[in-house]
C-alpha cells in the first residue's frame, strides 16, 4: 500500500484544527487513520477465504468553554474531501451545544506533549500476493496435518498482513504521525483418538516478516500441541499450585492493568483503589512500561492525547508506583497523565532465571494452564473464575492432559501468591512475560 505523503496528512490534521477554531472552538484535536491488509485462509488444503481491506477515517473533537466547565463534541467521517471535512467539524461543533459541561474535558496539558518522535522501526511492508499467502498457509496446515496420523481435521491456517498510518494533532501545535505493519500466521487442527477429539493451535506475529517463524515450525507446533491434548481428563476439585504458561500469563497482568486504569479508579469500580504505594506483588516483581522497544507491538512515542510516552516502572519491588492514566482520568483523580491514552505501550515483567522446565520442577505437583476460557473476572471485588485446560504435573513432570476444569481465586491474593516468573518470555504481543507460577488456587472439576 502506498500511503499519502506524511506532509499531506499532517496538513489535513492542521486544516481540521483550523476549521474548528473558525467555528468558535477554543481547542480541538483530530486523528486520521489509513490502513490496508490481506488475509488468506485455507482449510484442508483448499482456499476458504481471501480478504482485502482498505480503510480510512478521521475523527475530530472540539471543546467550548462554559461557565461550569467545557462542552465537548465529536464527529467522524471516511470522506477526506475538503467539503466533507468542513461538514464533519461543523457537526462536532453542533453536537457540543447539547453536551453537559465537564471540568475535566479538554486537551492534555501542553507541557506534556511529545517533543520527540524517534523512529521505532515499526514499518516493514510485505508486498505478498494472494497466491503466495495461500501457499504459505497451505504449507503450515500440511505440516500440522502430517504431524501425527491422529490429526484428521483442521479449522484452517491463516496468513495476514496489515499496514497502517496514524496521525494525531491538537490545538497545542502538536502533530505526530507514523506508519506501522503487523504480519501473522496461525494454524488450528483437530485430532481424534477413538471417541476423543481435541483441538489446539499455534501462531506467530511480528512487525517484520523476516522475524516471523517459518510456516513449517508453526504448523509443527500446532500439531504437536493438539496431539498432546488427546485423552484429556477432568480433575476432582482441589487446591494446588497453578503454572500459567507464558501465553496465558499475559492475561493475569492484563487483569492487574485493568484494575489500575484511571477509568476504573475514578469510578471507584476497582479492587485496587488507593493501591499507589502499596505492596500488591512479592518484592521480586518488577513491571515496566517500555514504549521505545524497536519493532515491538506496543511501541509508540506519544499516546492518544499526544502526551509523550516514557519508560517507567508500574510496579517496583512489588509496590505499585504508577497508575495507568490518560488526560481525562488523571484530571478526575487530581493527578497527571501517565501517557496511556489508548493503553499500555509494551508491558514488560522482569523474567526470573528459571526456564519453563525449571518452573515445572519448582511447582512439583500442580496444574499447568495452557488455555483459558470465559471472562469470569469481577474487577470490583477481584474475584477470579475462568475455565481452563492444560496438564496435570507430578514430581515436576507432565502426567496427562486435563480439560473441563475451572481455576478460581481472588486476584489480590493471587498476585501476592506469585512465586516465580520464567525466562520463557513470549514476545508476540504487547505484554512480554514468561510463565507465572501461583502458589495456590482452587480448582473445580468433577
Helices and strands as residue ranges (DSSP letters): H 6-22, E 27-43, E 46-65, E 70-77, H 82-96, G 110-112, H 130-145, E 151-170, E 175-193, E 196-206, G 209-211, H 215-228, E 238-244, H 246-259, H 262-266, E 287-289, E 312-316, E 319-320, H 327-333, E 347-349, H 356-363, E 366-373, E 383-394, E 397-410, H 411-416, E 418-421, E 431-432, E 436-444
